[in-house]
Amino acid sequence: MKIRPALTVLTCAVALALSGCNLVGGSSDSGSAADKVTVTVALVPDPPGASEFYRQQFDEFEKANPGIAVKVVENPSDQQLNAVELMFQQNRAPDVFRAQDDGMDRMAARGWVAPLDEFVTPEFLKRFPEGSMDPATSGLHRDGKLMSLPLVWGPWSSLRVFLYNEDLLKKSGFDGPPKTWADLERMAAKITADGHGKYFGYAPTAAKAPAAEMLAGTAVPYSVAASGIDFRTGKPATSSPGLVEAVELHRRMQAAKVMMPGWESWDGSRAFKEFAAGKLAMYPTPPWHVAEVRKLSPEIKLGITGLPVPAAGRGAYLARNKSFSPLWSMSSQSAHKAESWKVMDFLASDAFHKAYYQKFGTLTALEGAWKAEAEKNPDQAAILKVAAETLRRAPNPALASKGGQAITQALAAKPDLKYTDAAVSSIVKNQPFAPAAAQLDKDLQTFLDKTSADLAAKGQEGSAKDLTFAGWDPLKDFTPGG
């Protein structure tokens, strides 16, 4: 693969400050014309195989747009935002960059994101499902301006599924997946015992035990595990019984040596590799793991279902709090906005989305690119079924008001106030989670009070009322303004 000299210089500038830098070159003739406009795109090599895929796609784009050359800068997945920030600080800003979810707000707060409205046409908006690009609920707009374009299907980012190996469950006498947390604990223990070290019943998905948050989403409002705040009251709620029990469930299984050893060091791809190898019987996951399992083990008896719920019954549905997750943004510092928009328009085209779906099995934002094919695929049909059964619309303070946006951005910048590290410590050290949860609630309240006071002193909005949706029932679809 040929690597352009200019790309090498740009990427290595970032590599000086960040480890794990990857280079993706251009097509063989892309550097021959001096009159071409170069558009730099910063992305990450995720999912596996993305490096080659993006280069191939951009080569096709260059053939259709001979006046534009696309340079790709790959940043490490776990450092992508820091890497892009460094590029801006060094006056080497990319023209188009990936800034997912809260990362887009982080970049926009620094004035680095350009609104896209001047380029958007009614025909462009018709590519997306009806109503999904409404500024009040799209997830891509801020203050009525379109600030980002999506890649994945709206529910894809919010959906969580439960994977199970039908053969391993049958070996232990189970003819179906667990319906409740109690079933999960009982079944995982039996499967691990029957595996005699060759396979295990369960793992919490990755080193930060995201499975605890996934299961908690069936017990408490999504905001509790996501931010520590109950959006029904606007108050800290890390110590909610449902979240505490989700952590305690994992603590008990860890103490009983039910969970697969070594999960504490797993990255985001280890779980699907262990599952595909027949060493892991069950785990909850984002839906993209399904395609990765199939790539590694096409014939595995893979079951896909919704997450188990508390024995007392479901307390909440998984939340869809926006139509889409932000992904692609344009730099406000770009000297080639028209050409950059052509690249973004390509990244939001039916052809690109269809190619992405065919390569990775990911359901994308343009449903027309994949829906007919997905409904014929048993795995993807199962994913669509779980989405219909377990997702409900939920409030999003960042979209509801400027004050809500200010508070949620402030919370996103304080990851130490989230339960994750305390939960992992509780699980690994076999210590009760409730005391740590209670302390986090105190710290959260202190933070909210101070943040509200600081915003008020600046004449800006932002308080607990902006996080409060008193009429919301997490067992029902939320209607903005309703």
Summary of the structure (lengths in Angstrom):
residues: 482
radius of gyration: 22.9
end to end distance: 55.1
largest distance: 68.6
contacts: 1634
relative contact order: 0.14
helix: 46%
strand: 13%
